[in-house]
Amino acid sequence: MKARIAGVLGVSFLCTLASAPGAAWAADTEAVAQKVTVLNRAAVTAYGDGDFKKMKSKLLEAVALGKDALEEHPMLARTYLHLGVLYVDGLEDRAAGIKYFAQALKINPSIEITAGMATKTVTEAFEEAKHVPAGGGTTVAKGGAAESTPPRAEEAPAAKEPRATSSAGEGRAAKAVEAEKKRAAAELKEVESQVRQAHADQEKLQKELAQTKENESKERAEKERLQAQLKQFVADAKKQALESEAETKKQALQTEAEAKKQALQADAEAKRQALQAQKEKAERDKVTADGLAREKQEHDAREKLEKQVQDKDKLLADTNKALADVRLRLQQADKDKADKDKIIADGLAREKKERDAKEKLEKERQAWEARESERKANAEKERVEREKLAAGPDVPSRFSEPVYCDVPESAPAETDLYVHCLAQPNLKAKTISFYYRPSSSAVYSSLVLDKSKKGWFMALIPGNRITGRALQYYMEARDGHEKLAASNGKPSSPHVMSLRGDKDRLSLTRRAP
């Protein structure tokens, strides 16, 4: 019991010593560590894409940046480990890869191979690069890292029991004490490594959370921009239709006014010519009356008969000429009337053509409005459906799993997928993270779920990330101190969702027991 209390106090003292300088170190190297972390993420992404040239460039840049500034930092060890993976699995240079593995293990003996990179060749080279730790225990593999197993508690006291029979017993006791010292030193080194790794993991999670929130903000801004463009497009289309209709009406009114004006001018000209003909006819009647008067006077004045006859012939000739002119003017009046009728007919035809064009334009406008109404109805229907999918089913009153997620066993590929998760109330989970990857990817993507109105932890996986024939996933719940409270599945043994090629969502989902 005393030995156990002493061990606990020793570990607590060690954590205190490690945390104080570790905080100062993190403050001094935070900027460099962030840059090295970003370069390592880019290298992991390039590894997943098969771009080994880009991966090598990013990692060598990280080493040059952090070699002097970080020294024993876990992120520098992770950089060397990624270089080892690159040379063993990508460049097929096993000797160089083992060398980088050894550098990583020298900085952090408990480091493990990054998830998705532990191929057979990488694992064998990594095991070869390990140094077997000295001590009184045996070395066992655990998650790709070697750990020393201390002697069993019930065997240690037996090794220390005094024996008065021979000096051999004293030798065994001394060896047991030496082994205990080495085991304590190994545990001390392991605790220091775990403290450094915990600091690095916490910074990584905070950065990933900030990046996720920034991406969500960008998506919302892009959605609002597209909606504004759509509204502007609809407004411009309506404005163009109204302007076109007004222009057509204006042209029709101008054409109608022009035709009426021409008809009135032709009618006025015909009336003027008719009045002129009447005036000429009156003058001719007057001339005829004068001729009759002169004929009557011939009875009274024989001497003037010949002269009067000559005047009469002349007058008749003039009258005939005037009559011919009147007939020509009448013929011209008839021709002008025919031209006027033709102009009126042409105006009526143009008016009918314009009326038909107006009716066609009105029908096209009505058809466009019908299509627009249908599009808006479909958009509203899609929005309601997405809100329904985002809200999820009713929250189950109880379930047996520590972390339960309502996701389908099968889903269509390249289609948005809503994920709804819950944790047992006694876990007091503050956040739930959902890790997923398609069958074609070696790296998991993560989502931090938000609390919905119904009580679910909910998030959306975009359809462009749901590809291939299967989707692997697992979940983790963390408390208010970002400590892992529970999980469902893990990277090495995830859940699997089969993917189909159609676009229809499957209603069959996993239900709470």
VEXKE-170969 format. One record per residue (C-alpha): chain; x, y, z. Coordinates in Angstrom, 3 decimals, always signed. Each point is the difference from the previous one (the first is absolute). Example, Ala and Ser with C-alpha at 12.3 -4.5 7.8 and 13.67 -1.06 7.14 Angstrom:
2
("A" (+12.300 -4.500 +7.800)) ("A" (+1.370 +3.440 -0.660)) 
***
This chain:
513
("A" (+0.000 +0.000 +0.000)) ("A" (+2.851 +2.409 +0.843)) ("A" (+1.748 -0.826 -3.244)) ("A" (-3.204 +0.727 -1.969)) ("A" (-0.535 +3.370 +1.761)) ("A" (+3.621 +0.928 -0.670)) ("A" (-0.445 -0.889 -3.694)) ("A" (-3.155 +2.135 -0.327)) ("A" (+1.700 +2.983 +1.668)) ("A" (+2.997 -0.427 -2.279)) ("A" (-2.151 +0.034 -3.132)) ("A" (-1.951 +3.066 +1.226)) ("A" (+3.263 +1.830 +0.685)) ("A" (+1.293 -0.979 -3.430)) ("A" (-3.180 +1.303 -1.742)) ("A" (+0.359 +3.319 +1.873)) ("A" (+3.632 +0.365 -1.078)) ("A" (-0.829 -0.954 -3.566)) ("A" (-2.993 +2.343 -0.330)) ("A" (+1.764 +3.172 +1.247)) ("A" (+2.958 +0.030 -2.431)) ("A" (-2.230 -1.523 -2.660)) ("A" (-2.315 +3.017 +0.135)) ("A" (+2.916 +2.409 -0.353)) ("A" (+1.428 -2.097 -2.845)) ("A" (-3.390 -0.032 -1.765)) ("A" (-0.234 +3.788 +0.324)) ("A" (+3.509 +0.464 -1.492)) ("A" (-0.457 -2.445 -2.874)) ("A" (-3.706 +0.379 -0.724)) ("A" (+0.446 +1.838 -3.316)) ("A" (+2.585 -2.492 -1.316)) ("A" (-2.030 -2.986 +1.232)) ("A" (-3.095 +1.278 -1.799)) ("A" (+1.896 +0.364 -3.285)) ("A" (+1.549 -3.470 +0.345)) ("A" (-3.451 -1.451 +0.779)) ("A" (-1.497 +1.615 -3.133)) ("A" (+2.848 -1.359 -2.139)) ("A" (-0.521 -3.514 +1.432)) ("A" (-3.732 +0.147 -0.800)) ("A" (+0.807 +0.999 -3.579)) ("A" (+2.478 -2.901 -0.189)) ("A" (-2.613 -2.506 +1.270)) ("A" (-2.486 +1.285 -2.617)) ("A" (+2.645 -0.359 -2.743)) ("A" (+0.687 -3.568 +1.224)) ("A" (-3.714 -0.818 -0.350)) ("A" (+0.073 +1.437 -3.565)) ("A" (+3.154 -1.969 -0.902)) ("A" (+1.990 +3.235 -0.549)) ("A" (+3.295 -1.089 +1.664)) ("A" (+1.965 +2.894 -1.511)) ("A" (-2.241 +2.564 +1.712)) ("A" (+0.053 -2.040 +3.232)) ("A" (+3.820 -0.003 +0.027)) ("A" (+0.138 +3.766 -0.652)) ("A" (-2.412 +0.801 +2.874)) ("A" (+1.792 -2.291 +2.485)) ("A" (+3.491 +1.281 -0.821)) ("A" (-1.314 +3.557 +0.429)) ("A" (-1.426 -0.998 +3.404)) ("A" (+3.343 -1.531 +1.074)) ("A" (+1.937 +3.106 -1.076)) ("A" (-2.467 +2.214 +1.900)) ("A" (-0.236 -2.019 +3.232)) ("A" (+3.336 -1.780 +0.333)) ("A" (+1.560 +2.733 +2.174)) ("A" (-3.125 +1.725 +1.346)) ("A" (-1.861 -3.117 +1.196)) ("A" (+2.758 -2.513 +0.849)) ("A" (-1.833 -2.582 +2.186)) ("A" (-3.494 +1.139 -1.065)) ("A" (-2.444 -2.885 -0.832)) ("A" (-0.882 +1.727 -3.294)) ("A" (+3.642 -0.274 -1.131)) ("A" (-0.079 -3.710 +0.870)) ("A" (-3.218 -0.323 -2.038)) ("A" (+1.770 +1.702 -2.953)) ("A" (+2.863 -2.520 +0.118)) ("A" (-2.536 -2.842 +0.192)) ("A" (-1.790 +1.294 -3.128)) ("A" (+3.372 +0.197 -1.793)) ("A" (+0.611 -3.638 +0.927)) ("A" (-3.406 -0.972 -1.455)) ("A" (+0.788 +1.976 -3.190)) ("A" (+3.369 -1.704 -0.569)) ("A" (-1.196 -3.535 +0.878)) ("A" (-3.431 -0.012 -1.675)) ("A" (+0.310 +2.728 -2.649)) ("A" (+3.646 +0.188 -1.097)) ("A" (+0.849 -3.655 +0.859)) ("A" (+3.171 +0.994 +1.895)) ("A" (-0.266 -2.198 +3.096)) ("A" (+3.391 +0.989 +1.471)) ("A" (-0.805 +3.728 -0.075)) ("A" (-3.477 -0.678 +1.391)) ("A" (+1.389 -1.977 +2.961)) ("A" (+2.414 +2.862 +0.672)) ("A" (-2.869 +2.527 +0.222)) ("A" (-2.033 -2.427 +2.174)) ("A" (+2.963 -0.203 +2.389)) ("A" (+0.143 +3.819 +0.227)) ("A" (-3.727 +0.135 +0.775)) ("A" (+0.325 -2.684 +2.719)) ("A" (+2.975 +1.814 +1.488)) ("A" (-2.155 +3.118 +0.565)) ("A" (-3.202 -1.878 +1.000)) ("A" (+0.498 -3.700 +0.807)) ("A" (-3.770 -0.527 +0.343)) ("A" (-0.909 +1.464 -3.387)) ("A" (-2.388 -2.049 -2.168)) ("A" (-0.444 -0.205 -3.768)) ("A" (-2.593 +2.488 -1.310)) ("A" (-3.421 -1.561 -0.714)) ("A" (-0.322 -1.166 -3.605)) ("A" (+3.791 -0.296 -0.541)) ("A" (+0.660 -3.261 +1.863)) ("A" (+0.601 -2.258 -3.019)) ("A" (+1.823 -3.279 +0.401)) ("A" (+3.328 +1.332 -1.339)) ("A" (-0.228 +3.153 +2.143)) ("A" (-0.835 -1.977 +3.162)) ("A" (+2.912 -2.439 -0.536)) ("A" (+2.488 +2.846 -0.568)) ("A" (-1.346 +1.889 +3.024)) ("A" (+0.401 -3.091 +2.225)) ("A" (+3.552 -0.443 -1.259)) ("A" (+0.846 +3.616 +0.918)) ("A" (-1.163 -0.344 +3.592)) ("A" (+2.496 -0.328 +2.829)) ("A" (-0.875 -2.748 +2.461)) ("A" (-0.217 +1.807 +3.385)) ("A" (+2.116 -1.298 +2.859)) ("A" (-1.738 -0.983 +3.251)) ("A" (-1.440 -2.848 +1.955)) ("A" (-2.993 -0.604 -2.272)) ("A" (-0.683 -1.340 -3.448)) ("A" (-0.705 +2.153 -3.063)) ("A" (-3.514 -0.279 -1.484)) ("A" (-1.466 +1.738 -3.072)) ("A" (-2.951 +2.281 +0.681)) ("A" (-1.486 +2.022 -2.894)) ("A" (+3.316 +0.051 -1.886)) ("A" (+2.119 +1.216 +3.005)) ("A" (+2.126 -2.012 +2.384)) ("A" (-0.683 +0.137 +3.738)) ("A" (+1.855 -1.561 +2.893)) ("A" (-1.983 -2.347 +2.179)) ("A" (+1.139 +0.368 +3.636)) ("A" (+0.381 -3.049 +2.238)) ("A" (-3.212 -1.137 +1.598)) ("A" (-0.768 +1.533 +3.372)) ("A" (-0.344 -3.320 +1.761)) ("A" (+3.459 -1.114 -1.240)) ("A" (+1.918 +3.135 +1.056)) ("A" (-0.413 -0.448 +3.801)) ("A" (+1.071 -3.596 -0.352)) ("A" (+3.226 +1.132 -1.651)) ("A" (+0.653 +2.372 +2.916)) ("A" (-0.604 -2.467 +2.829)) ("A" (+3.219 -0.508 +1.965)) ("A" (+1.585 -3.387 -0.040)) ("A" (+2.734 -0.854 +2.452)) ("A" (+1.038 -3.237 -1.660)) ("A" (+2.352 +1.290 -2.738)) ("A" (+1.400 +3.027 -1.844)) ("A" (-1.933 -1.049 -3.145)) ("A" (-3.216 +1.307 +1.591)) ("A" (+1.617 +3.358 +0.612)) ("A" (+1.073 +0.154 -3.657)) ("A" (-3.546 -0.624 -1.201)) ("A" (-1.324 +2.694 +2.347)) ("A" (+2.505 +2.514 -1.384)) ("A" (-1.012 -0.857 -3.559)) ("A" (-3.670 +0.442 +0.928)) ("A" (+0.751 +3.441 +1.479)) ("A" (+1.937 +0.965 -3.144)) ("A" (-2.872 -1.218 -2.211)) ("A" (-2.471 +2.042 +2.070)) ("A" (+2.151 +3.107 -0.484)) ("A" (+0.144 -0.526 -3.767)) ("A" (-3.766 -0.595 -0.145)) ("A" (-0.614 +3.276 +1.905)) ("A" (+2.325 +1.863 -2.390)) ("A" (-1.847 -1.477 -2.992)) ("A" (-3.371 +1.009 +1.486)) ("A" (+1.342 +3.521 +0.620)) ("A" (+1.092 +0.310 -3.619)) ("A" (-3.345 -1.372 -1.225)) ("A" (-1.969 +2.537 +2.102)) ("A" (+2.119 +2.880 -1.378)) ("A" (-0.703 -1.199 -3.549)) ("A" (-3.736 -0.315 +0.695)) ("A" (-0.137 +3.538 +1.445)) ("A" (+1.683 +1.435 -3.114)) ("A" (-2.299 -2.012 -2.273)) ("A" (-3.077 +1.180 +1.948)) ("A" (+1.020 +3.656 -0.536)) ("A" (+0.491 -0.616 -3.726)) ("A" (-3.341 -1.841 -0.340)) ("A" (-1.867 +2.772 +1.826)) ("A" (+1.438 +2.689 -2.304)) ("A" (-0.860 -2.128 -3.035)) ("A" (-3.636 -0.452 +1.107)) ("A" (-0.409 +3.735 +0.667)) ("A" (+1.348 +0.867 -3.456)) ("A" (-2.229 -2.584 -1.709)) ("A" (-3.050 +1.393 +1.850)) ("A" (+0.861 +3.558 -1.081)) ("A" (+0.498 -1.172 -3.602)) ("A" (-3.372 -1.806 +0.049)) ("A" (-1.804 +3.127 +1.233)) ("A" (+1.755 +2.130 -2.637)) ("A" (-1.084 -2.450 -2.757)) ("A" (-3.618 +0.104 +1.232)) ("A" (+0.082 +3.818 -0.041)) ("A" (+1.336 -0.013 -3.589)) ("A" (-2.725 -2.446 -1.115)) ("A" (-2.735 +2.205 +1.516)) ("A" (+1.453 +3.105 -1.704)) ("A" (+0.149 -1.825 -3.372)) ("A" (-3.629 -1.149 +0.390)) ("A" (-1.170 +3.566 +0.743)) ("A" (+1.958 +1.291 -3.037)) ("A" (-1.655 -2.561 -2.321)) ("A" (-3.463 +0.859 +1.358)) ("A" (+0.662 +3.718 -0.643)) ("A" (+1.107 -0.787 -3.567)) ("A" (-3.165 -2.037 -0.584)) ("A" (-2.217 +2.839 +1.247)) ("A" (+1.850 +2.478 -2.231)) ("A" (-0.398 -2.315 -3.006)) ("A" (-3.774 -0.288 +0.560)) ("A" (-0.312 +3.781 +0.428)) ("A" (+1.976 +0.652 -3.209)) ("A" (-2.142 -2.494 -1.950)) ("A" (-3.236 +1.650 +1.184)) ("A" (+1.383 +3.450 -0.828)) ("A" (+1.000 -1.089 -3.529)) ("A" (-3.435 -1.563 -0.612)) ("A" (-1.792 +3.187 +1.124)) ("A" (+2.276 +2.219 -2.128)) ("A" (-0.552 -2.216 -3.058)) ("A" (-3.783 +0.086 +0.510)) ("A" (+0.021 +3.818 +0.393)) ("A" (+2.099 +0.418 -3.152)) ("A" (-2.369 -2.247 -1.993)) ("A" (-3.029 +2.002 +1.192)) ("A" (+1.751 +3.257 -0.872)) ("A" (+0.804 -1.176 -3.548)) ("A" (-3.582 -1.246 -0.501)) ("A" (-1.442 +3.361 +1.101)) ("A" (+2.404 +1.882 -2.280)) ("A" (-0.945 -2.187 -2.979)) ("A" (-3.712 +0.421 +0.691)) ("A" (+0.329 +3.797 +0.311)) ("A" (+1.977 +0.177 -3.253)) ("A" (-2.630 -2.025 -1.879)) ("A" (-2.834 +2.182 +1.337)) ("A" (+1.909 +3.123 -0.958)) ("A" (+0.515 -1.224 -3.565)) ("A" (-3.684 -1.000 -0.295)) ("A" (-1.142 +3.449 +1.193)) ("A" (+2.311 +1.721 -2.477)) ("A" (-1.308 -2.132 -2.886)) ("A" (-3.615 +0.675 +1.028)) ("A" (+0.623 +3.762 +0.235)) ("A" (+1.595 -0.020 -3.458)) ("A" (-2.960 -1.896 -1.490)) ("A" (-2.457 +2.470 +1.542)) ("A" (+1.988 +2.940 -1.330)) ("A" (+0.002 -1.489 -3.486)) ("A" (-3.783 -0.707 +0.201)) ("A" (-0.653 +3.645 +0.982)) ("A" (+2.145 +1.154 -2.891)) ("A" (-1.998 -2.187 -2.413)) ("A" (-3.274 +1.413 +1.328)) ("A" (+1.281 +3.510 -0.429)) ("A" (+1.022 -0.708 -3.583)) ("A" (-3.392 -1.603 -0.704)) ("A" (-1.733 +3.125 +1.326)) ("A" (+2.113 +2.152 -2.245)) ("A" (-0.867 -2.268 -2.964)) ("A" (-3.709 +0.276 +0.780)) ("A" (+0.353 +3.723 +0.146)) ("A" (+1.750 +0.006 -3.373)) ("A" (-2.750 -2.158 -1.457)) ("A" (-2.630 +2.416 +1.332)) ("A" (+1.835 +2.876 -1.569)) ("A" (+0.081 -1.889 -3.320)) ("A" (-3.767 -0.505 +0.124)) ("A" (-0.431 +3.689 +0.723)) ("A" (+2.110 +0.824 -2.989)) ("A" (-2.034 -2.393 -2.170)) ("A" (-3.118 +1.878 +1.062)) ("A" (+1.648 +3.277 -0.851)) ("A" (+0.823 -1.361 -3.505)) ("A" (-3.690 +0.290 -0.767)) ("A" (+0.185 +3.631 +0.826)) ("A" (+3.308 +0.751 -1.697)) ("A" (+0.493 -1.829 -3.271)) ("A" (+2.981 +2.094 -0.852)) ("A" (+1.866 -1.318 +2.961)) ("A" (-1.026 -3.623 -0.655)) ("A" (+3.206 -1.163 -1.622)) ("A" (+2.097 +1.635 +2.630)) ("A" (-2.113 -1.523 +2.720)) ("A" (+0.204 -3.414 -1.715)) ("A" (+3.766 +0.262 -0.067)) ("A" (+0.054 +1.013 +3.637)) ("A" (-2.261 -2.890 +0.787)) ("A" (+2.221 -2.507 -1.830)) ("A" (+2.967 +1.369 +1.791)) ("A" (-1.790 -0.152 +3.308)) ("A" (-1.089 -3.566 -0.734)) ("A" (+3.551 -0.964 -0.812)) ("A" (+1.150 +1.517 +3.260)) ("A" (-2.800 -1.765 +1.808)) ("A" (+0.916 -3.357 -1.522)) ("A" (+3.574 +0.557 +1.018)) ("A" (-1.092 +0.850 +3.508)) ("A" (-2.214 -3.100 +0.051)) ("A" (+2.972 -2.131 -1.095)) ("A" (+2.077 +1.519 +2.776)) ("A" (-2.785 -0.725 +2.489)) ("A" (-0.147 -3.632 -1.164)) ("A" (+3.781 -0.314 +0.378)) ("A" (-0.186 +1.432 +3.508)) ("A" (-2.854 -2.372 +0.852)) ("A" (+2.102 -2.930 -1.222)) ("A" (+2.898 +1.256 +2.126)) ("A" (-2.330 +0.317 +2.970)) ("A" (-1.108 -3.635 -0.529)) ("A" (+3.662 -1.085 -0.161)) ("A" (+0.842 +1.988 +3.141)) ("A" (-2.959 -1.600 +1.784)) ("A" (+1.261 -3.456 -1.022)) ("A" (+3.460 +0.899 +1.302)) ("A" (-1.550 +1.216 +3.243)) ("A" (-1.953 -3.255 +0.363)) ("A" (+3.225 -1.950 -0.584)) ("A" (+1.819 +2.045 +2.669)) ("A" (-2.828 -0.602 +2.471)) ("A" (+0.058 -3.745 -0.816)) ("A" (+3.771 -0.098 +0.498)) ("A" (-0.364 +1.809 +3.328)) ("A" (-2.635 -2.505 +1.139)) ("A" (+2.258 -2.906 -1.043)) ("A" (+2.934 +1.470 +1.919)) ("A" (-2.247 +0.555 +2.996)) ("A" (-1.126 -3.665 -0.127)) ("A" (+3.624 -1.176 -0.311)) ("A" (+1.025 +2.130 +2.988)) ("A" (-2.974 -1.280 +1.995)) ("A" (+1.024 -3.586 -0.794)) ("A" (+3.597 +0.769 +1.031)) ("A" (-1.254 +1.534 +3.248)) ("A" (-2.125 -3.079 +0.737)) ("A" (+2.989 -2.288 -0.713)) ("A" (+2.181 +2.077 +2.309)) ("A" (-2.661 -0.180 +2.720)) ("A" (-0.162 -3.798 -0.346)) ("A" (+3.776 -0.249 +0.246)) ("A" (-0.048 +2.193 +3.102)) ("A" (-2.683 -2.174 +1.595)) ("A" (+2.002 -3.146 -0.851)) ("A" (+3.131 +1.529 +1.557)) ("A" (-1.932 +0.939 +3.139)) ("A" (-1.366 -3.558 +0.192)) ("A" (+3.510 -1.449 -0.290)) ("A" (+1.291 +2.446 +2.608)) ("A" (-2.822 -0.956 +2.390)) ("A" (+0.780 -3.674 -0.518)) ("A" (+3.708 +0.620 +0.632)) ("A" (-0.759 +1.911 +3.210)) ("A" (-2.354 -2.766 +1.141)) ("A" (+2.674 -2.637 -0.655)) ("A" (+2.595 +2.113 +1.832)) ("A" (-2.348 +0.406 +2.975)) ("A" (-0.729 -3.728 -0.017)) ("A" (+3.709 -0.782 -0.059)) ("A" (+0.633 +2.473 +2.851)) ("A" (-2.738 -1.567 +2.144)) ("A" (+1.374 -3.472 -0.746)) ("A" (+3.546 +1.077 +0.976)) ("A" (-1.285 +1.580 +3.218)) ("A" (-1.851 -3.222 +0.784)) ("A" (+3.142 -2.055 -0.648)) ("A" (+2.093 +2.432 +2.051)) ("A" (-2.461 -0.163 +2.940)) ("A" (+0.227 -3.793 +0.025)) ("A" (-2.390 -2.489 +1.661)) ("A" (-1.295 +0.272 +3.530)) ("A" (+2.669 -0.393 +2.665)) ("A" (-0.178 -3.548 +1.471)) ("A" (-0.759 -0.226 +3.713)) ("A" (+2.725 -2.587 +0.534)) ("A" (+2.717 -1.846 -1.860)) ("A" (+2.650 -2.545 +0.986)) ("A" (+3.096 +1.393 -1.747)) ("A" (+2.193 +2.609 +1.759)) ("A" (-0.120 +2.119 -3.175)) ("A" (-2.925 -0.654 -2.377)) ("A" (-0.369 +1.439 -3.505)) ("A" (-3.081 -0.165 -2.230)) ("A" (+1.601 -0.670 -3.411)) ("A" (-1.151 -2.295 -2.828)) ("A" (+1.596 -3.394 -0.609)) ("A" (-0.041 +0.816 -3.714)) ("A" (-0.171 +3.336 -1.804)) ("A" (+0.326 +1.403 -3.549)) ("A" (+3.444 +1.240 -1.007)) ("A" (+0.645 +3.720 -0.688)) ("A" (-3.075 +1.031 +2.048)) ("A" (+0.018 +2.239 +3.108)) ("A" (-0.332 -2.057 +3.199)) ("A" (-1.239 +1.301 +3.359)) ("A" (+1.516 -1.616 +3.093)) ("A" (-1.852 +0.050 +3.355)) ("A" (+1.771 -1.267 +3.145)) ("A" (-0.638 -0.287 +3.766)) ("A" (+2.132 -0.907 +3.017)) ("A" (-1.179 -1.651 +3.217)) ("A" (-1.101 +2.719 +2.482)) ("A" (+2.392 -1.227 +2.697)) ("A" (+2.977 +0.758 -2.308)) ("A" (-0.801 +3.750 +0.129)) ("A" (+1.356 +0.388 -3.528)) ("A" (+0.488 +3.565 -1.237)) ("A" (+1.086 -0.884 -3.530)) ("A" (-0.293 -2.975 -2.345)) ("A" (+2.427 -0.434 -2.913)) ("A" (-0.860 -2.113 -3.057)) ("A" (+2.975 -1.443 -1.940)) ("A" (-0.548 -1.384 -3.498)) ("A" (+1.843 -0.947 -3.181)) ("A" (-1.034 -1.522 -3.355)) ("A" (+1.495 -3.344 -0.997)) ("A" (+2.325 +1.779 -2.455)) ("A" (+1.617 +2.190 +2.723)) ("A" (+2.587 -0.923 +2.631)) ("A" (-0.662 +3.011 +2.249)) ("A" (-3.074 +0.639 +2.162)) ("A" (-1.855 +3.306 -0.227)) ("A" (-1.661 +1.337 +3.156)) ("A" (-3.151 +1.943 +0.854)) ("A" (-0.795 +1.685 +3.323)) ("A" (-3.791 -0.416 +0.445)) ("A" (-2.192 +2.922 +1.096)) ("A" (-2.959 -0.247 +2.378)) ("A" (-3.387 +0.096 -1.806)) ("A" (-3.411 +1.146 +1.294)) ("A" (-1.135 -3.594 +0.557)) ("A" (+3.042 -0.791 +2.112)) ("A" (+2.144 -1.836 -2.586)) ("A" (+3.635 +0.712 -0.703)) ("A" (-0.300 +0.585 -3.762)) ("A" (+2.240 +0.707 -3.015)) ("A" (-0.124 -0.288 -3.808)) ("A" (+2.451 -2.012 -2.120)) ("A" (+0.121 +1.608 -3.488)) ("A" (-0.861 -2.330 -2.865)) ("A" (+3.299 +0.643 -1.815)) ("A" (+1.781 -1.750 +2.913)) ("A" (-2.206 -3.116 -0.112)) ("A" (+1.616 -1.934 -2.835)) ("A" (+1.003 -3.546 -0.831)) ("A" (-1.867 -3.131 +1.080)) ("A" (+0.232 +0.345 +3.809)) ("A" (+0.380 +2.611 +2.757)) ("A" (+1.929 -0.863 +3.202)) ("A" (-0.740 +1.960 +3.182)) ("A" (+0.263 +0.115 +3.794)) ("A" (-1.084 +2.453 +2.735)) ("A" (+1.611 +1.569 +3.103)) ("A" (-1.680 +1.918 +2.855)) ("A" (+1.993 +2.467 +2.142)) ("A" (-0.847 +1.778 +3.248)) ("A" (+0.435 +3.688 +0.811)) ("A" (+3.757 -0.469 +0.502)) ("A" (+0.432 -1.511 -3.507)) ("A" (+0.621 -3.371 +1.649)) ("A" (-1.176 -3.104 -1.841)) ("A" (-3.149 -1.194 +1.784)) ("A" (-1.057 -2.833 -2.319)) ("A" (+0.273 -1.216 -3.584)) ("A" (-1.832 -2.251 -2.445)) ("A" (+2.449 -1.657 -2.385)) ("A" (+3.619 +0.989 -0.613)) ("A" (+2.310 +0.654 -2.977)) ("A" (+1.214 -3.595 -0.170)) ("A" (-3.518 -1.500 +0.272)) ("A" (-2.538 +2.575 -1.255)) ("A" (-3.656 -0.423 -0.920)) ("A" (-0.681 -0.464 -3.733)) ("A" (-2.836 +1.531 -2.038)) ("A" (-0.523 -1.373 -3.533)) ("A" (-0.486 +2.572 -2.798)) ("A" (-2.258 -0.332 -3.041)) ("A" (+0.164 +1.691 -3.386)) ("A" (-3.587 +1.419 -0.046)) ("A" (-1.000 +3.421 +1.334)) ("A" (-2.999 -1.053 +2.116)) ("A" (+0.461 +0.030 +3.777)) ("A" (-0.739 -3.240 +1.825)) ("A" (-2.555 +0.263 +2.782)) ("A" (+1.370 -3.047 +1.852)) ("A" (+2.224 +1.262 +2.871)) ("A" (+1.511 -1.382 +3.163)) ("A" (-2.518 +0.348 +2.794)) ("A" (+0.617 +0.337 +3.717)) ("A" (-0.746 -3.197 +1.968)) 
***
